[in-house]
Amino acid sequence: MKQDTVHRRKVVILGGGTAGWMAANLMATQWQDQNIEITLLESPEIGIVGVGEGSTPQLKSFFDFIDVDESEWMPACNATFKNGISFKNWSTKPGFDQYFHPFPSQTDDQSAPAFFYNSFVRRKGVDVHAHPNRFFLSAHLAAHKLGPKPDYNFPFKMGYGYHFDAALVGKFLAKKAEERGVIHIEDKVTEVKLHDNGDIQSLSTAAGRQLEGDLFVDCSGFAAILIQKTLKASFKTFGSNLFNDSAVVMPTPQDEDIGSETISTAFSNGWAWEIPLINRKGNGYVYASAGCSGDQAEIELRTTLGLLDSDVEARHLKMKVGRLENHWHHNCLAVGLSQGFIEPLEATALHLVQETIQGFIEAYESGEFGDKNRKTFNQNINARFDAVRDYIVCHYRVNSRNDSEYWLANANNNQLSDSLKHILNTWMSGANLSEEIERQGIGKFYPSMSWHCLLAGYGIFPNQDQLMQPNDEAARYQMSDIDDFIQRCALNFKGHRALLTPEQ
């Protein structure tokens, strides 16, 4: 008796880069025992937008899932460790011209309660120390250029992210995906054919290929060839409360001591990043083109870096800020820049890529490799995009600079979500911010610690002349005890360069 042939499901990914190859690796790893063929098509003519990137701690779980050790991928990608982000000159409040946003670690359980309490009491008008930096070990490690991985005898787990060269990560992940059986084709798509129901049927290429598929993954960047140009998925702009739409980038030499943090410094019409890689520093100025030309931005960045008369080449980039209304539309999933972009301030681009792919895999599988869970998936990804947007918008909204129309416009911007309005009202009124975050259910996106660090780090408290002396209850935490705990913990950590280049 003749048996029916089992249908071999085909997944076609359009576009390589970090997003495309992350999708290929996650899908190939998850579906290695399924009858699924994965093909990635990328054009050799299209480069990678990334200019040396940073990540959140979530990226470690990606490499763990695809079974790649740090000792393998980090040297191949000139990668370094990241304790968190320092924000400089975003606030003009005395004593709060900069602050550090740490990644959550187990040591925070010992020191963060004091920070939460002191910031609460200071909002009530009591003169206690409430700047976040002294309360977190990660801030101390970053300030002293120490790596985030302690000696074996240190019993606490540390959260950390990475800095890396995006082009090298793309090449590394391409090799790993091919080892997992992903078919890699270098060719250019020339036509997209649709079924009568609007689903994508196949991709035609310049070399005459016809790539049919059951599922198509659009990783074609801002071009969004499948999801927007072909399927006409609607796009929601964030331009009303995120003004930046351009960037200029250029490298500088690395120091002998390699930093272990991203540095974000406020400029006249935006902000500039400094990202330490093994072989160089990545620098970029993110700005709003409505008030600053590309030439003006480049001159400001070159002047700050001491490269005004240098022939170091600058790259200029445009950004499309916002997100799709539906990231999974018909039989197409958009991943990376094709699905949306907020801006690089909190290094969330790859976090959103990873959440999108992993969330899709779960929804697709539990829906029997169909579209049963498509609506819920889109709602979940939109909620994550909107939560990240709100946290980033807050950086601009609470700034106290008055040196340019750009910063004044940000400070006076009232195009805020209801969620962010409630966050700010809670803080300003002296109420319990952790309870408000729990009420909204947004702690899974940014925990209470992150919101406290942002608002306290900007010094949004009563002015010094308005503060009262603390009584015994208000002064329940001794900063000397916290300093001692942090400093003794730090003895278990090596210098960042020593951690990256261990003795053979």
C-alpha positions in Angstrom: 0.0 0.0 0.0 1.4 3.4 -1.0 1.9 5.8 1.9 1.3 9.5 1.7 4.4 11.6 1.5 5.0 13.7 4.6 5.0 17.4 3.8 8.3 19.0 4.3 7.7 22.4 5.7 9.8 25.2 4.2 11.0 28.4 5.9 12.6 31.1 3.8 14.4 33.9 5.5 15.1 37.0 3.4 18.1 38.9 4.6 21.2 38.0 6.7 22.8 40.3 9.2 22.4 39.8 12.9 18.6 39.5 12.8 18.5 37.0 9.9 21.2 34.7 11.3 19.7 34.8 14.8 16.4 33.7 13.4 18.1 30.9 11.4 20.0 29.6 14.4 17.1 29.7 16.8 14.7 28.0 14.3 17.3 25.4 13.2 18.1 24.6 16.8 14.5 24.4 18.0 13.2 22.5 15.0 16.2 20.2 14.4 14.0 17.1 14.9 11.1 18.5 12.8 10.7 18.0 9.1 11.5 21.6 8.4 13.9 23.0 5.7 15.3 26.5 6.4 16.8 28.6 3.6 18.3 32.1 4.1 18.6 34.3 1.0 20.8 37.4 1.2 22.1 39.8 -1.3 25.9 40.2 -1.3 25.3 43.9 -2.3 23.7 44.8 1.0 25.8 45.5 4.0 24.9 45.4 7.7 23.6 48.5 9.4 25.3 47.7 12.7 28.3 49.7 13.6 29.5 48.0 16.8 26.6 47.2 19.0 25.7 46.6 22.6 23.2 44.1 24.1 21.1 43.4 27.2 21.9 40.4 29.4 19.3 38.4 27.4 21.8 37.8 24.6 23.7 35.3 26.8 20.6 33.0 26.8 20.6 33.1 23.0 24.2 31.8 22.8 23.5 29.3 25.5 20.4 28.0 23.6 22.4 27.4 20.4 25.2 25.9 22.5 28.0 28.4 21.7 30.4 29.4 24.5 31.6 32.9 25.1 35.2 31.7 24.6 34.3 30.8 21.0 32.2 33.7 19.8 33.5 36.7 21.7 37.1 36.6 20.4 35.8 36.0 16.8 33.6 39.1 17.1 36.0 41.5 19.0 33.5 41.3 21.8 33.7 42.7 25.3 31.6 42.5 28.4 29.1 45.2 29.5 28.1 45.9 33.1 25.5 48.5 32.0 25.2 52.0 30.7 26.5 55.4 32.0 24.4 58.4 31.1 26.3 61.7 31.1 25.0 65.3 31.0 21.3 64.4 30.6 20.6 66.2 33.8 21.7 69.6 35.1 20.7 68.9 38.7 23.7 69.4 41.0 25.3 66.1 41.9 23.3 64.3 39.2 25.1 65.1 36.0 25.6 61.4 35.4 24.3 58.1 36.6 24.7 54.4 35.8 22.0 51.9 34.8 23.1 48.5 36.0 22.0 45.1 34.9 20.2 43.1 37.6 22.6 40.9 39.7 22.2 38.8 42.9 24.2 41.3 44.9 21.4 43.8 44.4 19.4 41.9 46.9 21.8 43.2 49.6 22.0 46.8 48.5 18.9 47.7 46.3 16.5 47.8 49.3 18.5 50.7 50.7 18.3 52.5 47.4 14.6 52.0 47.0 14.0 53.2 50.6 16.3 56.2 50.3 14.9 57.4 47.0 11.4 57.1 48.5 12.3 59.1 51.6 14.2 61.7 49.6 11.1 62.3 47.5 9.3 63.0 50.8 11.9 65.8 51.4 14.4 64.1 53.6 18.1 64.6 53.1 19.4 61.1 52.5 21.8 59.8 49.8 19.7 58.6 46.8 22.0 58.7 43.8 21.9 55.1 42.4 25.6 54.6 41.7 26.8 53.8 45.2 24.2 51.1 45.7 25.1 48.8 42.8 28.2 46.6 42.4 27.9 46.8 38.6 28.3 50.6 38.8 31.5 50.1 40.8 32.9 47.5 38.4 32.2 49.8 35.4 33.8 52.8 37.1 37.0 50.8 37.7 37.0 49.1 34.3 36.5 45.7 35.9 34.8 42.8 34.1 31.5 41.3 35.4 32.7 37.7 35.8 34.0 37.0 39.3 36.4 34.5 40.8 35.0 31.0 41.4 34.6 31.5 45.1 32.3 34.5 44.7 28.8 33.1 45.4 26.6 35.7 43.6 25.6 35.6 40.0 26.2 38.8 38.0 24.0 40.1 35.1 25.9 41.4 32.1 25.6 42.1 28.4 28.1 42.4 25.6 29.6 44.8 23.1 30.5 43.4 19.7 31.1 44.1 16.0 27.7 43.4 14.4 29.2 42.5 11.0 31.5 39.9 12.6 28.6 38.5 14.7 26.6 38.1 11.4 29.4 36.2 9.8 29.9 34.0 12.9 26.2 33.1 13.2 26.1 32.4 9.4 28.7 29.7 9.9 26.9 28.2 12.9 23.6 28.2 11.0 25.1 26.4 8.0 26.6 23.8 10.4 23.0 23.2 11.6 21.8 22.6 8.1 20.5 26.0 7.1 20.7 26.5 3.3 22.6 29.7 2.5 22.0 31.4 -0.8 23.6 34.6 -2.0 21.3 36.2 -4.5 19.0 39.1 -5.0 15.2 38.9 -4.8 13.6 40.4 -7.9 9.9 39.5 -7.5 7.6 38.3 -4.8 4.7 36.1 -5.9 1.5 35.8 -3.8 -1.2 33.2 -3.5 -4.8 34.1 -4.2 -5.4 34.5 -0.4 -2.6 37.1 -0.1 0.0 34.8 1.4 3.5 34.8 0.0 4.0 31.9 -2.5 7.6 32.3 -3.6 10.6 34.6 -4.1 12.1 35.0 -7.6 15.8 35.9 -7.7 18.3 37.5 -10.1 19.9 34.1 -10.8 16.5 32.6 -11.8 15.7 30.7 -8.6 12.1 30.2 -7.4 12.1 29.8 -3.6 8.8 28.5 -2.4 7.9 28.4 1.3 5.3 27.9 3.9 6.7 30.6 6.1 8.7 33.7 5.1 10.8 35.7 7.6 11.5 39.3 6.5 14.9 40.4 7.8 15.5 42.8 4.9 16.1 45.8 7.2 14.4 49.2 6.8 13.5 48.2 3.2 10.9 45.7 4.7 10.6 44.1 1.2 8.1 41.4 2.2 6.2 42.7 5.2 5.6 46.3 4.0 6.4 46.7 0.3 4.7 43.5 -0.6 2.1 42.7 2.1 1.4 46.4 2.9 1.4 45.8 6.7 0.7 49.1 8.4 3.4 50.9 10.3 3.0 53.0 13.5 5.5 55.9 13.7 6.9 56.9 17.1 8.0 60.3 15.7 5.7 62.3 18.0 7.7 61.4 21.1 11.0 60.1 19.8 12.5 62.9 17.7 15.8 61.2 16.6 16.0 59.9 13.1 19.6 60.0 12.1 23.1 59.0 13.2 26.7 59.6 12.3 29.3 57.0 13.4 33.1 56.7 13.4 35.7 54.6 15.2 38.6 55.7 17.5 41.5 53.6 18.9 41.1 51.5 22.0 42.8 52.4 25.3 45.1 50.0 27.2 42.4 49.7 29.9 39.2 48.6 28.2 36.0 50.0 29.6 33.2 47.7 30.6 30.2 49.9 30.1 28.4 51.8 27.3 28.7 55.5 27.7 25.8 57.7 26.5 26.6 61.4 26.5 24.0 64.1 25.8 24.9 66.4 22.9 23.2 69.6 21.6 20.6 67.8 19.4 20.7 64.2 20.7 23.3 61.9 22.3 26.5 60.1 21.5 27.5 56.6 22.4 30.9 55.1 23.2 31.1 51.4 22.9 34.4 49.6 23.7 35.4 46.7 21.5 38.7 44.7 21.7 40.2 46.4 18.7 38.6 49.9 18.8 35.9 52.1 20.3 32.7 52.6 18.4 31.3 56.1 18.5 28.1 57.5 17.2 25.9 60.6 17.5 22.1 60.0 17.3 20.3 63.2 16.5 17.1 64.7 15.1 17.6 65.9 11.6 14.8 68.5 12.0 17.2 70.7 14.0 20.6 69.5 13.0 22.2 68.7 9.6 24.4 65.7 8.9 27.4 68.0 8.5 26.7 69.8 11.8 26.3 66.5 13.6 29.6 65.2 12.2 31.5 68.3 13.2 30.1 68.1 16.7 31.1 64.4 17.0 34.5 65.0 15.5 35.2 67.9 17.8 34.3 65.9 20.8 36.5 63.0 19.7 39.4 65.2 18.7 39.1 64.2 15.1 38.1 67.5 13.5 41.2 67.5 11.2 41.3 63.7 10.9 40.7 61.7 7.7 38.8 59.0 9.7 35.7 58.2 7.6 32.3 59.0 9.1 29.2 56.9 8.1 25.8 58.6 8.0 22.6 56.6 8.8 18.9 57.2 8.7 16.5 55.6 11.1 12.8 54.7 10.7 11.5 55.0 14.2 8.3 53.1 15.1 6.9 49.6 14.7 4.5 47.5 12.7 0.9 47.0 13.8 1.3 43.3 13.0 4.8 41.7 13.0 3.3 38.4 11.9 1.1 39.2 8.9 -0.2 36.5 6.5 2.5 33.8 6.4 5.3 36.4 7.0 7.2 37.2 10.2 9.1 40.5 10.3 12.3 40.4 12.4 14.7 43.2 13.1 14.6 46.6 11.4 11.8 45.4 9.1 9.5 45.1 12.1 10.5 48.4 13.7 13.1 50.3 15.5 13.0 52.5 18.6 16.6 53.8 18.9 19.8 52.5 20.2 19.7 54.3 23.6 19.2 51.2 25.7 20.7 48.7 23.2 17.3 46.9 22.9 17.5 46.1 19.2 18.7 42.5 19.6 16.6 42.0 22.7 13.5 42.7 20.5 14.8 40.4 17.8 15.3 37.6 20.2 11.9 38.1 21.9 10.2 38.2 18.5 11.8 35.0 17.2 11.4 33.0 20.4 7.9 34.3 21.0 7.0 33.3 17.4 8.5 29.8 17.7 6.4 29.2 20.8 3.2 30.6 19.2 3.7 28.8 15.9 4.4 25.4 17.5 1.5 25.6 20.0 -0.7 26.6 17.2 0.2 23.4 15.3 2.5 25.3 12.9 -0.5 27.5 11.9 -1.8 31.0 12.6 -4.1 30.2 15.6 -1.9 32.3 17.9 -1.1 35.1 15.5 -3.3 37.8 17.1 -2.0 37.1 20.7 1.6 37.0 19.4 1.3 40.4 17.7 -0.3 41.9 20.9 2.6 40.6 23.0 5.3 42.0 20.7 3.5 45.3 20.4 3.3 45.5 24.2 7.1 44.9 24.5 7.9 47.5 21.8 5.6 50.1 23.5 7.1 49.4 26.9 10.7 49.9 25.6 9.6 53.0 23.8 8.1 54.4 27.1 11.3 53.8 29.1 13.4 55.5 26.4 11.0 58.4 26.0 11.3 59.0 29.8 15.0 59.7 29.4 14.1 62.6 27.2 11.0 63.8 28.9 12.6 64.3 32.4 15.8 66.0 31.1 16.6 69.4 32.7 18.8 70.8 30.0 17.9 74.2 28.4 20.8 74.8 26.0 18.9 74.0 22.8 15.4 73.9 21.3 15.9 70.1 21.0 16.1 69.5 24.8 13.4 72.1 25.6 11.1 70.4 23.1 11.7 67.0 24.7 11.2 68.3 28.2 7.9 69.9 27.1 6.7 66.9 25.1 3.3 65.7 26.4 2.7 63.0 23.7 3.1 60.3 26.4 1.3 57.0 26.9 -1.0 56.6 29.8 1.4 54.1 31.2 4.3 56.6 31.3 2.0 59.4 32.6 1.1 57.1 35.6 4.8 56.3 36.2 5.8 60.0 36.3 2.8 61.0 38.4 3.6 58.3 40.9 7.2 59.4 41.2 6.4 63.1 41.4 3.7 62.6 44.1 6.0 60.6 46.3 4.0 57.4 46.0 5.3 53.8 45.8 6.7 53.3 42.3 7.2 49.6 42.7 3.5 49.1 43.4 2.6 51.2 40.3 4.9 49.1 38.1 3.3 45.9 39.5 -0.2 47.3 39.0 0.6 48.0 35.3 2.3 44.6 34.9 5.3 46.2 33.1 8.0 44.9 35.4 8.7 42.1 32.9 9.8 44.7 30.4 11.8 47.0 32.7 12.0 46.2 36.4 11.4 48.7 39.2 15.1 49.0 39.7 15.6 50.4 36.2 12.9 53.0 36.6 14.3 54.0 40.0 17.8 54.3 38.6 16.5 56.5 35.8 14.4 58.9 37.8 16.7 59.1 40.8 19.8 59.3 38.5 18.4 62.5 37.0 18.0 63.9 40.5 14.2 64.4 40.3 13.9 65.2 44.0 13.2 68.4 46.0 16.0 70.9 45.8 18.7 70.7 48.4 17.4 73.8 50.3 14.0 72.1 50.6 15.3 69.0 52.3 14.9 68.2 56.0 17.5 66.5 58.2 16.7 62.8 58.6 15.4 61.3 61.8 16.5 57.8 63.0 13.9 56.0 60.9 14.8 57.9 57.7 18.5 57.3 58.3 18.1 53.5 58.7 20.8 52.7 56.2 24.4 53.6 56.6 26.1 54.4 53.4 29.5 53.4 54.9 28.1 49.8 55.3 26.9 49.7 51.7 30.3 51.2 50.4 32.1 48.5 52.4 29.9 45.7 51.0 30.4 46.9 47.4 34.2 47.4 47.7 34.8 44.0 49.3 32.7 42.3 46.6 34.7 44.1 43.9 37.9 42.4 45.2 36.7 39.2 43.4 36.8 40.8 39.9 39.6 41.2 37.4 40.4 44.1 35.2 38.3 43.9 32.0 41.3 43.4 29.6 42.7 40.7 31.9 39.3 38.9 31.8 39.2 39.2 28.0 42.8 38.0 27.4 43.5 35.4 30.1 47.0 34.1 30.4 47.6 31.0 28.2 
